[in-house]
Each structure stands twice: as structure tokens, then as C-alpha cells.
Amino acid sequence: MRHYDAPLSSHRADGPVGGKWLTRGSDGRLTLFALNADGLLRWTETRPGGPEWVGPELFPVPPGLSHLSIAQGADGYLHFLAYRVRKHGDGRRSVDLMYTMQYQSSRPLNDWRALANPHKETDDRHPRLGRPVGAVDNAGILHVFARNAGRGLHLRHEDKDGKWKAWQDLRGSALHDGVTVGVTSRGRIGVLAPSDKPVHHWQQKSQGGSFERLTDVHITMVPGTGTALETSDDQLTFYVGDAYSPGLLAVRPDGSIVPIGGVPGGGAVSALRTLVDGQDCTVLVHRGLNDNPVFGAFITNAEEWGVQWAEVSRPCLGDPTVALDAYGRIVLAVIDPEGMPQVTRQVSPDGLQLGQWQRI
């Protein structure tokens, strides 16, 4: 896919890409992605650990594209998914799920390709397909999930040779868009799907294996608020917003639910694990009610011991995100109200103090 340095008029972002919009490549460099009316914007560290960045580079996207999100595999490859509406002369609308990849930091994106739709184009269910979300297992195979017109869940994935297999119906009922997916270190994918009914939960039995429907989770998950993180060997914890809870909830692998506080403003949570003062800690960030990032940390798998929350005075467009740089430092990124990305890094591994903000 062609790209070029963004002209001055295209420097400003309307907000971040969905999913993992601050990523670390196999070469250790961080890359940040955002969107505006002209397409996809990309900034990349010039060297691992920064602090200098290059960008923005602008990548045009096909007409009608929206709800773009990123999934990253263990190999560092980035998989971009999006939702495209096509309008026909007779007034009909068609929906495609679209896909492209970035193999290495600073490399061009592949051309966008359609993943088709589990409903035939002549079927009136075709335009009612939901937004895609993806997860990549340890074999590098992308799995794409989307709510279908009947409000169940459909799955499509590649085979080991990179050819796309047919859509599979995982069933489910009364589902919403905003499905949350995660991958364990052994390559097993877990899915948590918001519903009018209790939240639906699926988990692969093994990497590349079938998906097992687990016991429903009795919360009212706010669509699009969740993230998944491996918090013990081969086990995922989901951190989500709940419509009837003032703060976030941790949904543990056994289905138990732990309130963890925070002041969620309805957007997605970003999460990572790292050592702080020699202890295995989980770090969460979400956008609060006043649009500032809210930063939390706690001992991994010990949410009930309490989460230390702090508001970061830096208003943002869309959801903030966190990642670890090449030196293992926590990096917090936002898109500021003027549409420019800003980052701050952890000062020392002996604490959670963040340094000065850098506009890039």
C-alpha cells in the first residue's frame, strides 16, 4: 500500500485506532497509530527506546472504511481489521470486513483485502453484520470475530498456509458489538461478548483447537470497554466496564468477578504486566469521566487487595493506551484535544512515576 509523509493539513488525528494502537515491533521500536478523514496516520520511534519519532506517515484507506482496529501476534506482525459499507445505486447497502498487515516497523502496509461476509450479498442480513475484532495465536494465525445478523458470533481464520477458511458459527444470542478477545502465552484465544443476556464466554481448548462455550458471566458488560490479559500461566483475566457498577470489574478465569474501582468513561481499557519494585504488577489505563486518563496498578491476580488509582492531568481524544518500550519502561500515550499524539515514560523501574510529556 502506498504511503507518504502527511501534508500539514493531515497531521492532526481525529482519535486513535481501536485495539492495540501503541505497539512494539520485533526490532523493539514503538509505533503509534491514529485516524483522521484522510486515512491512517503512523508515527514510529527512530530507535528502540526513543525518544525521537518519525511521522506522521499517511496511509489512504478504501472509501467507506470505519471501526479500524489492530491485533498483534507474538511475531510482532500487525493485523488491521476494519468495517466497510458499500452503497449501491438502488439504495442497498453491503458490508465487508477488510484486512491488511504490517510486517515490520516502518514498513508499508499491504493492500487492503475483503474478508467477505458470512451472509450472502443477496441476503437482507448482509448489511447487519457487526464490527470485526481479531486475535493472533502463537502460530501467527489471525482469528476474526464478528457479531452476525442473528446476534450470535461468527469466526473466520486462516489455515497454516495462509488461506482463509469458511466462516464458523459459534452460536450465542442477543450479542452486541464490542467483543473482547485475548491470547494466552500458549496461544489459546479467549472471547468475552456483551449481550442482552449474561455475558457470553468462549475459550479455545488448545491453540488451533475448537472454541468451548464456558459458563456465562452475570454482569452487564458495556460494549467495547473490555481488555484481556494473561495473569497466570495460560489463563486470561478480562477487565471490563459494567453498566450497573461505578468502576471496572475483573472477570477471572474461573468466572469470578472482582470490583476494582476506577472511574470509567465508557471507552476501552488498556492493560499490561510488568515488574514494579521487583513485584509482578498489572497496570491499567482508561479514559475517565472528564476525559483525562485514569492510571491504576496492583499486584497481579490480587485485585481484591486494592488498586492504586491516579488521574493523569492530560485530556485526550478517545482512549489512552499503555505499552512497554525496548527498555521495559511503561509508556502512556494519548491523542490530545488538538489531535496530536503525546507520550510519557516511566522514570524508574522502582516506581510508577511518569516523566515529562512529549508531543510527537
C-alpha positions in Angstrom: 0.0 0.0 0.0 1.3 3.4 -0.9 2.1 5.8 1.9 3.6 9.3 2.1 4.5 11.9 4.6 1.3 13.5 5.7 0.8 17.1 4.5 0.5 19.8 7.2 -3.3 19.7 6.8 -3.3 15.9 7.6 -1.1 16.0 10.7 -4.0 16.1 13.2 -5.8 13.0 14.2 -9.4 12.6 15.0 -8.6 9.9 17.5 -6.7 6.7 18.0 -7.2 3.4 16.1 -9.1 0.8 18.1 -7.4 -2.1 19.9 -3.7 -2.1 20.3 -2.8 1.3 18.9 0.6 1.7 20.6 2.6 -1.4 19.5 6.2 -2.6 19.9 7.7 -4.3 16.9 10.2 -7.2 16.8 13.0 -4.6 16.5 11.9 -3.0 19.8 10.6 0.2 18.3 7.2 1.6 19.3 4.7 2.6 16.7 1.6 4.7 17.2 -1.5 4.7 15.0 -4.4 7.2 14.7 -7.1 8.1 12.2 -8.3 11.2 10.5 -10.5 12.0 7.5 -7.6 11.4 5.1 -6.7 7.9 6.4 -4.4 6.1 8.8 -1.6 8.0 10.5 1.6 6.4 11.8 4.4 7.6 14.0 7.4 5.3 14.7 10.4 5.6 17.1 13.6 6.2 15.2 15.4 3.8 17.5 14.3 1.4 20.3 13.5 3.3 23.5 13.3 6.6 21.7 12.9 9.4 22.4 12.8 10.6 18.8 10.0 9.7 16.5 9.4 9.9 12.7 6.0 10.8 11.3 3.2 11.1 10.7 3.1 8.9 7.6 -0.3 8.8 6.0 -1.9 5.7 4.5 -5.0 6.2 2.5 -7.8 3.7 3.2 -10.6 2.4 1.0 -13.8 4.5 0.9 -16.4 3.7 3.5 -13.9 2.2 5.9 -14.6 2.6 9.7 -14.0 0.9 13.0 -10.4 0.1 12.3 -8.6 -1.9 15.0 -5.2 -3.7 15.4 -4.3 -7.1 16.6 -0.6 -8.1 17.1 0.9 -11.5 17.0 3.9 -12.9 19.0 6.0 -12.4 15.9 5.3 -8.7 16.0 3.3 -8.5 12.8 0.3 -6.1 13.0 -3.1 -7.2 11.6 -5.5 -4.4 10.8 -9.2 -5.1 10.6 -12.0 -2.7 9.5 -15.6 -2.5 8.6 -16.6 -1.2 5.2 -20.1 -0.1 3.9 -20.7 -0.1 0.2 -23.7 1.8 -1.1 -25.4 0.7 -4.3 -27.3 2.8 -6.8 -30.6 1.1 -5.9 -30.2 2.2 -2.3 -29.0 -1.1 -1.0 -26.1 -1.3 1.4 -23.4 -4.1 1.6 -20.9 -4.7 4.4 -17.5 -6.2 4.0 -14.8 -6.9 6.7 -11.5 -5.6 5.5 -7.9 -6.7 6.3 -4.3 -5.7 5.9 -0.9 -6.2 7.6 2.3 -4.5 8.6 5.2 -7.0 8.8 7.9 -4.8 10.4 8.3 -1.4 12.0 8.3 1.5 9.4 7.4 -0.9 6.5 4.5 -0.2 4.2 1.1 -1.8 4.8 -0.1 -4.5 2.4 -3.1 -3.7 0.2 -6.5 -3.9 1.8 -8.4 -7.1 1.1 -12.0 -8.1 1.8 -12.7 -11.0 4.2 -16.3 -11.2 2.8 -19.3 -11.6 4.9 -20.9 -14.8 6.4 -24.2 -13.7 4.8 -24.7 -13.7 1.1 -24.9 -10.3 -0.6 -28.4 -11.0 -1.8 -29.5 -11.8 1.8 -31.1 -8.9 3.7 -29.0 -9.9 6.7 -25.8 -8.9 4.8 -25.7 -5.3 5.9 -26.4 -6.2 9.6 -23.1 -7.9 10.2 -21.2 -6.5 13.2 -17.8 -4.9 13.6 -14.7 -7.2 13.5 -12.2 -7.8 16.2 -9.1 -10.0 15.9 -6.7 -12.2 17.8 -3.5 -13.8 16.6 -2.3 -17.2 18.1 1.3 -18.2 18.6 1.4 -19.8 15.1 0.7 -16.4 13.6 -2.9 -17.3 12.6 -5.4 -14.4 12.7 -8.8 -15.2 14.1 -11.6 -12.7 13.2 -14.8 -12.5 15.2 -17.9 -10.6 14.3 -21.5 -10.4 15.6 -23.8 -11.8 12.9 -27.2 -10.6 11.9 -28.9 -13.0 14.2 -26.8 -11.6 17.1 -24.7 -14.7 17.5 -21.0 -14.8 16.9 -19.2 -15.8 13.7 -15.5 -16.7 13.4 -13.2 -16.9 10.4 -9.5 -17.7 10.5 -6.6 -18.6 8.3 -5.0 -22.1 7.9 -1.3 -22.8 8.3 -0.8 -21.9 4.7 -2.4 -18.5 5.0 -5.6 -19.4 3.2 -8.9 -18.3 4.7 -11.2 -21.0 5.9 -15.0 -20.7 5.8 -16.9 -18.8 8.4 -17.9 -20.8 11.6 -21.0 -20.1 13.7 -20.1 -20.1 17.4 -23.7 -19.6 18.3 -24.7 -17.3 21.1 -27.7 -14.9 21.3 -28.6 -11.3 21.8 -25.0 -10.2 21.4 -23.7 -6.6 20.9 -20.7 -5.3 19.0 -17.7 -4.6 21.2 -16.5 -8.2 21.7 -13.2 -8.6 23.7 -10.6 -11.2 22.8 -7.3 -12.2 24.2 -4.5 -14.7 23.7 -2.5 -16.7 26.3 1.2 -17.3 26.1 0.4 -20.9 24.9 -1.7 -19.4 22.0 -5.2 -20.1 23.3 -7.8 -17.5 22.4 -10.5 -16.4 24.8 -13.6 -14.3 24.0 -15.9 -12.3 26.1 -19.0 -11.0 24.3 -21.6 -8.4 25.7 -25.2 -9.4 25.5 -28.7 -8.5 26.5 -28.4 -11.7 28.5 -25.5 -12.6 30.8 -22.1 -12.1 29.1 -21.0 -15.0 26.8 -17.6 -16.6 27.3 -15.7 -18.8 24.9 -12.2 -20.3 25.2 -10.1 -22.5 22.9 -9.2 -25.9 24.5 -5.8 -25.7 22.8 -4.0 -23.5 20.3 -5.7 -24.0 16.9 -8.5 -26.1 18.5 -12.2 -25.6 18.8 -13.9 -23.0 20.9 -15.7 -24.2 24.0 -18.6 -22.2 25.4 -18.0 -21.6 29.1 -20.4 -20.6 31.8 -22.0 -17.2 31.2 -20.8 -14.3 33.3 -23.6 -12.5 35.2 -22.6 -8.9 34.5 -23.9 -6.2 32.1 -20.7 -5.5 30.2 -20.6 -2.2 28.5 -19.8 -3.0 24.8 -16.3 -2.1 23.7 -14.9 -1.5 27.2 -13.0 -4.7 27.8 -9.4 -5.9 27.5 -7.9 -9.3 28.2 -4.6 -10.0 29.9 -2.8 -13.2 30.8 -2.5 -13.0 34.6 -1.3 -16.6 35.3 0.1 -19.4 33.1 -2.3 -19.9 30.1 -5.2 -18.0 31.9 -6.8 -14.8 30.9 -8.4 -12.2 33.1 -10.9 -9.7 31.4 -11.1 -6.1 32.7 -14.4 -4.6 31.7 -16.9 -1.8 32.4 -20.3 -2.8 33.7 -23.5 -0.8 33.2 -24.5 -1.2 36.9 -21.2 -0.8 38.6 -19.4 2.5 39.3 -16.0 1.1 38.5 -14.3 -1.5 36.5 -14.7 -5.3 37.1 -12.1 -8.0 36.8 -13.5 -11.3 35.4 -11.1 -14.0 36.4 -10.5 -17.3 34.5 -12.9 -19.2 36.8 -15.7 -16.7 36.1 -15.5 -15.0 39.5 -15.9 -11.2 39.5 -13.9 -8.7 41.5 -14.7 -4.9 41.6 -11.5 -2.9 41.1 -12.6 0.7 41.1 -11.6 3.4 38.6 -13.9 6.0 37.0 -14.6 4.6 33.5 -16.0 6.9 30.9 -17.2 4.2 28.6 -14.1 3.6 26.5 -11.8 0.6 26.3 -9.3 -0.4 29.0 -5.6 -0.9 28.1 -3.6 -3.3 30.2 -0.1 -4.7 30.7 2.0 -6.7 33.2 5.5 -5.6 34.3 7.8 -5.7 37.3 7.5 -2.7 39.7 9.8 -2.7 42.7 10.5 -6.3 41.9 6.9 -7.3 42.1 4.7 -8.7 39.3 2.2 -5.9 38.7 -0.8 -5.3 36.4 -1.2 -1.7 35.0 -4.5 -0.5 33.6 -5.4 2.8 32.0 -8.8 4.1 30.8 -10.4 7.4 30.0 -12.2 8.9 32.9 -15.5 10.9 33.0 -13.6 14.2 32.5 -11.6 12.8 29.5 -8.3 12.5 31.5 -6.5 9.2 31.6 -7.0 7.2 34.8 -4.0 5.1 35.7 -4.2 2.1 38.0 -1.7 -0.6 39.3 -1.9 -3.6 41.6 -0.2 -6.9 42.4 -1.2 -9.3 39.5 -4.0 -11.6 40.5 -4.5 -9.8 43.8 -7.2 -7.3 42.7 -9.0 -7.7 46.0 -6.0 -6.3 47.9 -6.8 -3.0 46.3 -5.9 -1.0 43.2 -4.0 2.3 43.4 -5.7 4.7 41.0 -4.5 8.1 39.9 -5.8 10.6 37.4 -3.3 11.9 34.9 -4.0 15.5 34.0 -3.8 15.2 30.2 -7.2 15.5 28.4 -7.4 13.1 25.5 -9.4 12.3 22.4 -10.6 8.7 22.5 -9.0 6.0 24.7 -5.4 6.2 26.2 -3.2 3.2 25.9 -0.1 1.7 27.5 2.8 -0.4 26.3 6.4 -1.3 27.3 9.3 0.2 25.4 12.5 -1.6 24.5 13.9 -1.0 28.0 10.8 -2.3 29.8 9.6 1.2 30.7 5.8 1.8 30.8 4.8 4.3 28.1 1.4 6.0 28.3 0.1 7.5 25.1 -2.9 9.8 24.3 -4.2 11.8 21.4 -4.6 15.4 22.8 -7.6 17.6 22.1 -5.7 19.3 19.2 -5.3 15.9 17.5 -1.6 15.4 18.3 -0.1 12.3 20.0 1.7 12.7 23.3 3.6 10.1 25.3 5.2 9.9 28.8 7.5 7.2 30.0 8.1 5.6 33.4 11.1 7.3 35.1 12.4 4.3 37.0 11.6 0.6 37.4 11.5 1.2 41.2 8.1 3.0 41.0 5.3 4.2 38.8 6.3 7.8 38.4 5.9 9.1 34.8 8.2 11.6 33.2 7.5 14.7 31.2 5.1 14.6 28.4 6.4 14.6 24.8 4.3 15.8 21.9 5.3 13.9 18.8 
